[in-house]
């Protein structure tokens, strides 16, 4: 009976919300040893339908792109309930690349590329306070995420809408000033 308290195996999919609702939410990557995303801004979104997205902003000096990897939790294997650690099997199935910003001006979201693929991976997830420690079972790569409810996306100082509104207002002010100056001459 004591073993049943510590170990439960092979819980069917769609169990994230039922068994581990404390994992749901948005997390910002703080540190990793994965060289593919080490120097980029990344965040993880865990949804209640057992899907997840890992979004990464890649800064190429003046132009920033957003890469979104989508996956699904195929199976959840609990191995220690008391320290909130679980093992999950995932399947990544889509990678999209979007335009994001140029010269720190937000661009409209335009899909640059779309790739469908299937990659299965196993991860160990441990949650402590508002942090997630995720480790790839096969490669040993780790990811430390911190939960965030409201985060401002980097690499954007101004949106296209703000630029348009500023230009319209400055054009109207210029027209008024030209009218005033021509009336006095």
GUMAR-817827 format. One record per atom (N, C-alpha, C, O, CB): atom name; x, y, z. Coordinates in steps of 0.05 Angstrom, whole numbers, plus 5000, padded with zeros to 4 digits. Glycine has a CB too. Example, Ala and Ser with C-alpha at 12.3 -4.5 7.8 and 13.67 -1.06 7.14 Angstrom:
# residues 2
> a,c1,c2,c3
> N,5264,4886,5156
> CA,5246,4910,5156
> C,5264,4934,5156
> O,5285,4934,5169
> CB,5226,4911,5181
> N,5257,4955,5142
> CA,5273,4979,5143
> C,5258,5001,5157
> O,5268,5023,5161
> CB,5282,4988,5114
//
This chain:
# residues 185
> a,c1,c2,c3
> N,5017,4976,5000
> CA,5000,5000,5000
> C,5017,5025,5000
> O,5011,5045,4987
> CB,4981,5000,5024
> N,5040,5025,5015
> CA,5058,5048,5017
> C,5070,5054,4989
> O,5074,5077,4983
> CB,5080,5043,5037
> N,5075,5033,4974
> CA,5086,5037,4947
> C,5066,5052,4929
> O,5074,5068,4913
> CB,5094,5011,4934
> N,5041,5046,4932
> CA,5020,5060,4917
> C,5019,5090,4923
> O,5012,5105,4905
> CB,4993,5047,4922
> N,5026,5098,4947
> CA,5026,5126,4953
> C,5050,5140,4940
> O,5047,5163,4932
> CB,5028,5129,4984
> N,5072,5127,4936
> CA,5095,5139,4924
> C,5095,5138,4893
> O,5105,5156,4880
> CB,5120,5127,4934
> N,5085,5116,4883
> CA,5087,5112,4854
> C,5060,5106,4841
> O,5045,5089,4850
> CB,5106,5088,4848
> N,5055,5120,4820
> CA,5032,5115,4802
> C,5043,5117,4774
> O,5056,5136,4767
> CB,5007,5135,4807
> N,5037,5097,4757
> CA,5049,5097,4731
> C,5028,5097,4709
> O,5005,5088,4713
> CB,5067,5072,4727
> N,5036,5108,4687
> CA,5021,5107,4662
> C,4993,5119,4665
> O,4973,5105,4660
> CB,5019,5079,4652
> N,4991,5143,4673
> CA,4966,5158,4673
> C,4960,5167,4645
> O,4977,5177,4631
> CB,4967,5182,4693
> N,4935,5163,4636
> CA,4928,5170,4609
> C,4931,5200,4604
> O,4932,5216,4622
> CB,4900,5161,4603
> N,4932,5207,4578
> CA,4934,5234,4570
> C,4909,5250,4579
> O,4889,5238,4588
> CB,4938,5237,4540
> N,4910,5276,4577
> CA,4890,5295,4586
> C,4889,5294,4617
> O,4868,5302,4629
> CB,4862,5288,4575
> N,4910,5286,4629
> CA,4911,5284,4658
> C,4926,5307,4671
> O,4926,5309,4695
> CB,4925,5258,4666
> N,4938,5325,4655
> CA,4953,5347,4666
> C,4935,5365,4684
> O,4942,5372,4706
> CB,4965,5364,4644
> N,4911,5372,4674
> CA,4893,5389,4690
> C,4881,5373,4713
> O,4876,5385,4734
> CB,4871,5400,4672
> N,4877,5347,4710
> CA,4865,5331,4731
> C,4884,5325,4754
> O,4877,5325,4777
> CB,4853,5306,4720
> N,4909,5318,4747
> CA,4928,5308,4767
> C,4949,5329,4775
> O,4959,5328,4798
> CB,4941,5284,4757
> N,4956,5347,4758
> CA,4977,5367,4764
> C,4969,5395,4755
> O,4983,5407,4739
> CB,5004,5358,4751
> N,4947,5405,4765
> CA,4938,5432,4756
> C,4958,5454,4764
> O,4957,5476,4752
> CB,4911,5438,4767
> N,4975,5448,4783
> CA,4994,5468,4792
> C,5016,5473,4771
> O,5031,5493,4773
> CB,5008,5459,4818
> N,5018,5457,4750
> CA,5037,5461,4729
> C,5027,5480,4707
> O,5044,5490,4692
> CB,5045,5435,4717
> N,5001,5484,4705
> CA,4991,5500,4683
> C,5000,5529,4685
> O,5003,5539,4707
> CB,4960,5499,4683
> N,5004,5542,4662
> CA,5011,5570,4662
> C,5033,5577,4643
> O,5040,5561,4626
> CB,5019,5578,4690
> N,5043,5601,4646
> CA,5065,5611,4629
> C,5090,5614,4645
> O,5090,5624,4668
> CB,5057,5638,4616
> N,5112,5604,4634
> CA,5138,5604,4648
> C,5159,5616,4630
> O,5160,5611,4606
> CB,5146,5575,4656
> N,5176,5633,4641
> CA,5199,5645,4627
> C,5224,5629,4632
> O,5230,5623,4655
> CB,5202,5675,4634
> N,5239,5623,4611
> CA,5264,5609,4615
> C,5285,5627,4628
> O,5291,5649,4618
> CB,5275,5598,4588
> N,5296,5618,4650
> CA,5317,5633,4664
> C,5345,5623,4658
> O,5364,5639,4654
> CB,5312,5631,4694
> N,5348,5597,4656
> CA,5375,5586,4649
> C,5372,5558,4638
> O,5352,5544,4643
> CB,5393,5585,4674
> N,5391,5550,4621
> CA,5392,5524,4609
> C,5420,5517,4600
> O,5437,5535,4597
> CB,5372,5523,4585
> N,5425,5492,4595
> CA,5450,5484,4583
> C,5446,5475,4554
> O,5464,5463,4541
> CB,5463,5461,4599
> N,5422,5480,4543
> CA,5415,5474,4515
> C,5426,5496,4497
> O,5415,5518,4498
> CB,5384,5470,4511
> N,5446,5490,4482
> CA,5459,5511,4465
> C,5442,5522,4443
> O,5447,5544,4434
> CB,5484,5500,4453
> N,5420,5508,4435
> CA,5403,5518,4414
> C,5386,5542,4423
> O,5380,5559,4407
> CB,5384,5496,4405
> N,5380,5544,4449
> CA,5363,5566,4458
> C,5376,5581,4481
> O,5363,5598,4494
> CB,5336,5556,4467
> N,5401,5576,4487
> CA,5415,5587,4510
> C,5415,5618,4510
> O,5411,5630,4531
> CB,5443,5577,4511
> N,5421,5630,4487
> CA,5424,5659,4486
> C,5399,5673,4475
> O,5401,5696,4466
> CB,5447,5666,4468
> N,5376,5661,4476
> CA,5352,5673,4466
> C,5331,5676,4489
> O,5334,5664,4510
> CB,5340,5656,4443
> N,5311,5692,4484
> CA,5289,5695,4503
> C,5268,5674,4497
> O,5257,5673,4475
> CB,5277,5724,4501
> N,5263,5656,4516
> CA,5244,5634,4511
> C,5224,5632,4534
> O,5230,5640,4557
> CB,5259,5607,4509
> N,5200,5623,4527
> CA,5181,5618,4548
> C,5164,5594,4541
> O,5162,5586,4517
> CB,5163,5642,4553
> N,5152,5582,4561
> CA,5137,5557,4559
> C,5108,5562,4567
> O,5103,5575,4588
> CB,5149,5534,4576
> N,5089,5553,4551
> CA,5061,5555,4558
> C,5049,5527,4561
> O,5049,5512,4541
> CB,5045,5572,4537
> N,5040,5520,4585
> CA,5027,5494,4589
> C,4997,5499,4591
> O,4987,5513,4608
> CB,5038,5481,4616
> N,4982,5486,4572
> CA,4953,5489,4570
> C,4938,5467,4584
> O,4950,5446,4590
> CB,4945,5491,4541
> N,4913,5471,4589
> CA,4897,5451,4603
> C,4887,5428,4586
> O,4875,5409,4596
> CB,4873,5465,4616
> N,4893,5429,4560
> CA,4886,5407,4542
> C,4910,5390,4535
> O,4910,5376,4515
> CB,4873,5418,4516
> N,4930,5390,4552
> CA,4955,5375,4550
> C,4972,5383,4526
> O,4990,5368,4518
> CB,4948,5346,4548
> N,4967,5406,4515
> CA,4985,5417,4494
> C,5004,5437,4507
> O,4998,5448,4529
> CB,4969,5430,4471
> N,5026,5442,4495
> CA,5045,5462,4505
> C,5058,5476,4481
> O,5059,5465,4459
> CB,5065,5449,4524
> N,5068,5499,4486
> CA,5084,5514,4466
> C,5109,5524,4479
> O,5109,5534,4501
> CB,5067,5538,4454
> N,5131,5522,4464
> CA,5156,5534,4472
> C,5161,5556,4451
> O,5167,5550,4428
> CB,5179,5513,4474
> N,5160,5581,4460
> CA,5164,5603,4441
> C,5192,5616,4447
> O,5199,5620,4470
> CB,5142,5624,4444
> N,5207,5620,4426
> CA,5234,5631,4428
> C,5236,5655,4410
> O,5230,5654,4386
> CB,5255,5610,4422
> N,5247,5677,4421
> CA,5252,5701,4405
> C,5282,5701,4398
> O,5299,5701,4416
> CB,5244,5727,4420
> N,5287,5702,4372
> CA,5315,5701,4362
> C,5322,5729,4352
> O,5310,5738,4333
> CB,5319,5679,4340
> N,5342,5741,4364
> CA,5350,5768,4357
> C,5374,5767,4338
> O,5396,5758,4345
> CB,5357,5785,4382
> N,5370,5776,4313
> CA,5391,5778,4293
> C,5398,5807,4289
> O,5396,5817,4267
> CB,5382,5764,4266
> N,5407,5820,4310
> CA,5414,5848,4310
> C,5390,5866,4306
> O,5379,5876,4325
> CB,5436,5854,4290
> N,5382,5871,4281
> CA,5360,5890,4276
> C,5333,5876,4272
> O,5313,5888,4276
> CB,5366,5906,4251
> N,5334,5851,4265
> CA,5309,5836,4259
> C,5306,5814,4279
> O,5324,5798,4284
> CB,5310,5824,4230
> N,5282,5812,4291
> CA,5276,5791,4311
> C,5254,5773,4301
> O,5233,5783,4291
> CB,5268,5804,4339
> N,5258,5747,4302
> CA,5237,5728,4294
> C,5228,5712,4318
> O,5243,5709,4338
> CB,5248,5709,4272
> N,5204,5702,4317
> CA,5193,5686,4338
> C,5189,5657,4327
> O,5176,5653,4307
> CB,5165,5697,4349
> N,5200,5638,4342
> CA,5197,5610,4334
> C,5180,5597,4355
> O,5185,5598,4379
> CB,5225,5595,4332
> N,5159,5583,4345
> CA,5140,5570,4363
> C,5140,5540,4358
> O,5133,5531,4336
> CB,5111,5582,4360
> N,5147,5525,4378
> CA,5146,5495,4377
> C,5122,5486,4392
> O,5119,5493,4416
> CB,5173,5482,4388
> N,5105,5470,4379
> CA,5081,5461,4392
> C,5083,5431,4396
> O,5093,5416,4380
> CB,5056,5467,4375
> N,5073,5422,4419
> CA,5073,5394,4425
> C,5050,5386,4442
> O,5033,5402,4450
> CB,5099,5387,4439
> N,5048,5360,4448
> CA,5027,5349,4465
> C,5039,5330,4485
> O,5058,5315,4479
> CB,5005,5335,4447
> N,5028,5330,4509
> CA,5037,5310,4529
> C,5022,5284,4523
> O,4998,5283,4525
> CB,5031,5320,4558
> N,5037,5264,4516
> CA,5026,5238,4508
> C,5019,5222,4532
> O,4998,5209,4533
> CB,5045,5223,4490
> N,5037,5222,4552
> CA,5033,5205,4576
> C,5046,5218,4599
> O,5067,5230,4597
> CB,5043,5176,4571
> N,5034,5215,4623
> CA,5045,5225,4648
> C,5051,5202,4666
> O,5034,5185,4671
> CB,5026,5246,4662
> N,5076,5200,4675
> CA,5084,5178,4693
> C,5093,5192,4719
> O,5113,5205,4720
> CB,5108,5161,4681
> N,5077,5188,4740
> CA,5085,5199,4766
> C,5107,5181,4778
> O,5105,5156,4775
> CB,5061,5202,4785
> N,5127,5193,4791
> CA,5145,5175,4805
> C,5151,5185,4833
> O,5162,5171,4849
> CB,5171,5173,4790
> N,5143,5210,4840
> CA,5145,5219,4867
> C,5125,5242,4871
> O,5131,5265,4864
> CB,5174,5227,4875
> N,5103,5236,4883
> CA,5082,5256,4887
> C,5090,5276,4908
> O,5081,5299,4905
> CB,5056,5242,4895
> N,5105,5269,4928
> CA,5110,5286,4951
> C,5128,5310,4944
> O,5127,5330,4958
> CB,5121,5271,4973
> N,5146,5308,4925
> CA,5162,5331,4918
> C,5154,5343,4891
> O,5170,5357,4878
> CB,5192,5323,4917
> N,5129,5337,4882
> CA,5118,5349,4858
> C,5136,5343,4834
> O,5139,5361,4817
> CB,5115,5378,4861
> N,5147,5320,4831
> CA,5163,5313,4808
> C,5148,5291,4792
> O,5138,5272,4803
> CB,5191,5304,4816
> N,5148,5295,4766
> CA,5135,5276,4749
> C,5152,5271,4724
> O,5171,5286,4718
> CB,5107,5286,4740
> N,5146,5249,4711
> CA,5159,5243,4685
> C,5137,5244,4664
> O,5116,5232,4667
> CB,5174,5216,4685
> N,5143,5259,4642
> CA,5123,5260,4621
> C,5136,5251,4595
> O,5160,5254,4591
> CB,5112,5289,4618
> N,5119,5241,4577
> CA,5127,5234,4550
> C,5114,5254,4532
> O,5089,5258,4533
> CB,5120,5205,4542
> N,5129,5267,4515
> CA,5118,5288,4498
> C,5122,5281,4468
> O,5139,5265,4461
> CB,5131,5315,4504
> N,5106,5294,4452
> CA,5109,5292,4423
> C,5108,5320,4412
> O,5087,5333,4413
> CB,5086,5273,4411
> N,5130,5329,4401
> CA,5131,5354,4387
> C,5121,5349,4358
> O,5130,5330,4345
> CB,5159,5367,4387
> N,5103,5367,4348
> CA,5092,5361,4321
> C,5091,5385,4303
> O,5085,5381,4279
> CB,5065,5350,4324
> N,5097,5410,4312
> CA,5096,5432,4294
> C,5116,5454,4302
> O,5120,5459,4325
> CB,5068,5444,4293
> N,5129,5466,4282
> CA,5147,5488,4286
> C,5140,5510,4267
> O,5141,5507,4242
> CB,5177,5479,4283
> N,5133,5533,4278
> CA,5126,5556,4262
> C,5146,5579,4267
> O,5156,5582,4290
> CB,5097,5566,4268
> N,5152,5594,4247
> CA,5169,5617,4249
> C,5154,5642,4240
> O,5142,5642,4219
> CB,5196,5613,4232
> N,5154,5663,4257
> CA,5139,5687,4252
> C,5157,5711,4252
> O,5178,5712,4264
> CB,5117,5690,4273
> N,5148,5732,4237
> CA,5161,5758,4239
> C,5154,5770,4266
> O,5132,5764,4277
> CB,5153,5777,4216
> N,5172,5785,4278
> CA,5167,5796,4305
> C,5172,5826,4306
> O,5154,5842,4312
> CB,5183,5781,4325
> N,5197,5834,4301
> CA,5203,5863,4302
> C,5228,5869,4285
> O,5244,5851,4279
> CB,5208,5872,4331
> N,5229,5894,4276
> CA,5252,5904,4262
> C,5259,5931,4273
> O,5241,5948,4276
> CB,5247,5905,4231
> N,5284,5935,4280
> CA,5293,5960,4293
> C,5276,5966,4318
> O,5270,5989,4323
> CB,5293,5983,4274
> N,5268,5945,4333
> CA,5252,5947,4357
> C,5224,5959,4352
> O,5212,5969,4371
> CB,5266,5964,4378
> N,5215,5957,4328
> CA,5187,5965,4321
> C,5172,5939,4315
> O,5180,5923,4298
> CB,5187,5984,4296
> N,5150,5935,4330
> CA,5135,5910,4327
> C,5123,5908,4299
> O,5112,5927,4289
> CB,5113,5909,4348
> N,5126,5885,4287
> CA,5115,5879,4261
> C,5089,5864,4264
> O,5085,5850,4285
> CB,5135,5863,4243
> N,5072,5865,4245
> CA,5048,5848,4246
> C,5057,5819,4244
> O,5077,5812,4232
> CB,5028,5854,4222
> N,5043,5801,4257
> CA,5050,5773,4259
> C,5045,5760,4232
> O,5023,5756,4223
> CB,5034,5758,4281
> N,5067,5753,4218
> CA,5066,5740,4192
> C,5082,5714,4194
> O,5105,5714,4202
> CB,5078,5759,4170
> N,5069,5692,4186
> CA,5082,5666,4187
> C,5102,5664,4165
> O,5095,5666,4141
> CB,5061,5643,4186
> N,5128,5661,4172
> CA,5149,5659,4153
> C,5153,5631,4143
> O,5157,5626,4119
> CB,5176,5670,4165
> N,5151,5612,4161
> CA,5154,5583,4153
> C,5137,5566,4172
> O,5131,5574,4195
> CB,5183,5575,4154
> N,5131,5542,4162
> CA,5115,5523,4177
> C,5126,5495,4172
> O,5130,5487,4149
> CB,5084,5524,4170
> N,5132,5480,4193
> CA,5144,5454,4190
> C,5129,5434,4208
> O,5128,5439,4232
> CB,5174,5453,4196
> N,5118,5413,4197
> CA,5105,5392,4212
> C,5125,5369,4215
> O,5137,5361,4195
> CB,5079,5383,4199
> N,5128,5359,4239
> CA,5146,5337,4244
> C,5137,5323,4269
> O,5119,5332,4283
> CB,5176,5348,4248
> N,5150,5301,4276
> CA,5143,5286,4300
> C,5169,5278,4314
> O,5186,5264,4303
> CB,5126,5261,4294
> N,5172,5288,4339
> CA,5195,5281,4355
> C,5184,5274,4383
> O,5170,5291,4395
> CB,5216,5304,4356
> N,5191,5251,4393
> CA,5182,5243,4420
> C,5205,5246,4439
> O,5228,5239,4433
> CB,5171,5214,4420
> N,5199,5257,4463
> CA,5219,5262,4484
> C,5207,5256,4511
> O,5183,5258,4515
> CB,5231,5290,4483
> N,5224,5248,4530
> CA,5216,5244,4558
> C,5230,5265,4575
> O,5253,5271,4572
> CB,5223,5215,4567
> N,5214,5277,4593
> CA,5224,5297,4611
> C,5217,5291,4639
> O,5196,5279,4645
> CB,5214,5325,4603
> N,5234,5299,4658
> CA,5228,5299,4686
> C,5223,5328,4694
> O,5239,5345,4688
> CB,5251,5286,4703
> N,5200,5333,4707
> CA,5192,5360,4715
> C,5190,5360,4745
> O,5176,5344,4757
> CB,5166,5369,4702
> N,5203,5380,4758
> CA,5201,5384,4786
> C,5192,5413,4790
> O,5203,5431,4778
> CB,5228,5378,4802
> N,5173,5417,4808
> CA,5163,5444,4813
> C,5169,5451,4842
> O,5164,5436,4860
> CB,5133,5447,4808
> N,5181,5475,4845
> CA,5187,5485,4872
> C,5179,5515,4872
> O,5190,5530,4856
> CB,5217,5482,4880
> N,5161,5522,4889
> CA,5149,5549,4890
> C,5139,5557,4862
> O,5121,5544,4852
> CB,5171,5570,4900
> N,5151,5577,4850
> CA,5142,5586,4823
> C,5161,5579,4801
> O,5161,5591,4780
> CB,5137,5616,4823
> N,5179,5559,4807
> CA,5199,5551,4787
> C,5195,5522,4779
> O,5186,5505,4794
> CB,5227,5554,4799
> N,5201,5517,4753
> CA,5201,5490,4742
> C,5229,5482,4735
> O,5243,5497,4721
> CB,5182,5488,4718
> N,5237,5459,4743
> CA,5262,5447,4734
> C,5255,5424,4716
> O,5243,5405,4724
> CB,5280,5438,4759
> N,5263,5427,4690
> CA,5256,5407,4670
> C,5282,5395,4660
> O,5301,5409,4652
> CB,5239,5419,4647
> N,5283,5368,4659
> CA,5307,5355,4649
> C,5300,5334,4629
> O,5281,5319,4633
> CB,5323,5342,4673
> N,5314,5335,4606
> CA,5311,5315,4585
> C,5323,5289,4595
> O,5346,5288,4602
> CB,5323,5324,4558
> N,5307,5267,4595
> CA,5317,5241,4606
> C,5340,5230,4589
> O,5358,5218,4600
> CB,5294,5221,4606
> N,5339,5235,4563
> CA,5359,5222,4545
> C,5385,5238,4544
> O,5406,5227,4546
> CB,5347,5219,4517
> N,5383,5265,4540
> CA,5407,5281,4536
> C,5418,5294,4561
> O,5441,5302,4562
> CB,5401,5302,4516
> N,5401,5296,4582
> CA,5410,5309,4606
> C,5409,5339,4606
> O,5416,5353,4625
> CB,5439,5301,4612
> N,5399,5351,4583
> CA,5396,5380,4582
> C,5375,5388,4602
> O,5355,5374,4606
> CB,5387,5389,4553
> N,5380,5411,4615
> CA,5361,5420,4635
> C,5351,5448,4628
> O,5364,5463,4614
> CB,5374,5421,4663
> N,5328,5455,4638
> CA,5315,5481,4633
> C,5303,5490,4660
> O,5287,5475,4672
> CB,5293,5479,4610
> N,5309,5514,4668
> CA,5297,5525,4693
> C,5279,5548,4684
> O,5288,5568,4674
> CB,5319,5534,4713
> N,5253,5544,4690
> CA,5233,5564,4683
> C,5222,5577,4708
> O,5222,5564,4729
> CB,5211,5552,4666
> N,5214,5602,4706
> CA,5201,5616,4728
> C,5173,5624,4719
> O,5170,5635,4697
> CB,5218,5640,4737
> N,5153,5619,4735
> CA,5126,5626,4728
> C,5122,5656,4726
> O,5132,5671,4742
> CB,5106,5614,4748
> N,5106,5664,4706
> CA,5101,5692,4702
> C,5073,5696,4692
> O,5065,5683,4672
> CB,5122,5705,4683
> N,5058,5713,4705
> CA,5030,5718,4696
> C,5029,5741,4676
> O,5013,5740,4657
> CB,5013,5724,4720
> N,5046,5761,4680
> CA,5046,5783,4662
> C,5075,5790,4655
> O,5089,5801,4672
> CB,5031,5808,4674
> N,5083,5784,4632
> CA,5110,5790,4624
> C,5109,5807,4598
> O,5094,5802,4580
> CB,5127,5765,4619
> N,5126,5827,4598
> CA,5128,5844,4574
> C,5148,5831,4555
> O,5170,5824,4563
> CB,5137,5873,4582
> N,5140,5829,4531
> CA,5158,5817,4511
> C,5181,5836,4504
> O,5176,5860,4500
> CB,5142,5810,4485
> N,5205,5826,4503
> CA,5228,5843,4497
> C,5230,5849,4467
> O,5214,5839,4451
> CB,5254,5830,4506
> N,5249,5866,4460
> CA,5255,5873,4432
> C,5233,5889,4419
> O,5232,5890,4394
> CB,5260,5848,4416
> N,5216,5902,4434
> CA,5195,5919,4423
> C,5195,5945,4439
> O,5191,5945,4463
> CB,5167,5906,4423
> N,5201,5967,4425
> CA,5199,5993,4438
> C,5174,6008,4429
> O,5163,6024,4443
> CB,5224,6009,4433
> N,5165,6002,4405
> CA,5143,6016,4393
> C,5128,5997,4374
> O,5140,5981,4360
> CB,5152,6042,4379
> N,5101,6000,4374
> CA,5086,5983,4355
> C,5081,5999,4329
> O,5084,6023,4329
> CB,5059,5975,4368
> N,5073,5985,4309
> CA,5068,5998,4283
> C,5044,6017,4286
> O,5044,6038,4274
> CB,5062,5977,4261
> N,5024,6009,4302
> CA,5001,6027,4307
> C,5009,6053,4320
> O,4999,6074,4312
> CB,4980,6013,4325
> N,5028,6052,4339
> CA,5037,6076,4352
> C,5051,6094,4332
> O,5048,6119,4332
> CB,5057,6070,4375
> N,5067,6083,4314
> CA,5081,6099,4294
> C,5061,6112,4275
> O,5064,6136,4269
> CB,5101,6081,4277
> N,5041,6097,4267
> CA,5021,6109,4249
> C,5005,6131,4262
> O,5001,6152,4250
> CB,5001,6087,4239
> N,4997,6127,4287
> CA,4983,6148,4302
> C,5000,6173,4306
> O,4991,6195,4302
> CB,4973,6137,4329
> N,5026,6168,4313
> CA,5044,6191,4316
> C,5048,6206,4290
> O,5049,6231,4290
> CB,5072,6181,4326
> N,5050,6192,4268
> CA,5053,6205,4242
> C,5028,6221,4234
> O,5031,6243,4223
> CB,5060,6185,4221
> N,5005,6210,4239
> CA,4980,6224,4233
> C,4978,6249,4250
> O,4971,6270,4239
> CB,4956,6206,4237
> N,4983,6247,4275
> CA,4981,6270,4293
> C,5002,6291,4285
> O,4995,6315,4284
> CB,4986,6262,4322
> N,5026,6283,4279
> CA,5046,6303,4271
> C,5039,6316,4244
> O,5045,6339,4239
> CB,5074,6290,4269
> N,5027,6301,4225
> CA,5018,6312,4200
> C,4996,6333,4204
> O,4997,6354,4192
> CB,5008,6289,4181
> N,4977,6327,4222
> CA,4956,6346,4228
> C,4967,6371,4241
> O,4960,6394,4233
> CB,4935,6334,4247
> N,4986,6368,4259
> CA,4999,6391,4272
> C,5014,6408,4252
> O,5013,6432,4252
> CB,5018,6382,4295
> N,5028,6394,4234
> CA,5043,6409,4213
> C,5023,6424,4194
> O,5029,6447,4187
> CB,5059,6389,4196
> N,5001,6412,4188
> CA,4981,6426,4171
> C,4970,6451,4185
> O,4967,6472,4173
> CB,4958,6408,4164
> N,4965,6448,4211
> CA,4955,6471,4227
> C,4976,6493,4228
> O,4970,6516,4225
> CB,4947,6462,4255
> N,5001,6486,4233
> CA,5023,6505,4234
> C,5027,6519,4207
> O,5031,6543,4206
> CB,5049,6492,4243
> N,5025,6504,4186
> CA,5028,6516,4159
> C,5005,6536,4154
> O,5010,6557,4143
> CB,5029,6495,4137
> N,4981,6529,4161
> CA,4958,6546,4158
> C,4961,6572,4174
> O,4956,6594,4164
> CB,4932,6532,4167
> N,4971,6569,4199
> CA,4975,6593,4216
> C,4997,6611,4205
> O,4993,6635,4204
> CB,4982,6584,4245
> N,5018,6599,4196
> CA,5040,6615,4185
> C,5032,6629,4159
> O,5039,6652,4154
> CB,5066,6597,4180
> N,5017,6615,4141
> CA,5009,6627,4116
> C,4988,6649,4121
> O,4987,6668,4104
> CB,4998,6606,4097
> N,4972,6648,4141
> CA,4953,6669,4147
> C,4966,6695,4157
> O,4957,6717,4152
> CB,4933,6659,4169
> N,4989,6692,4171
> CA,5003,6715,4181
> C,5022,6727,4161
> O,5032,6749,4166
> CB,5018,6707,4205
> N,5026,6715,4139
> CA,5043,6726,4118
> C,5028,6741,4099
> O,5038,6752,4080
> CB,5059,6705,4104
//
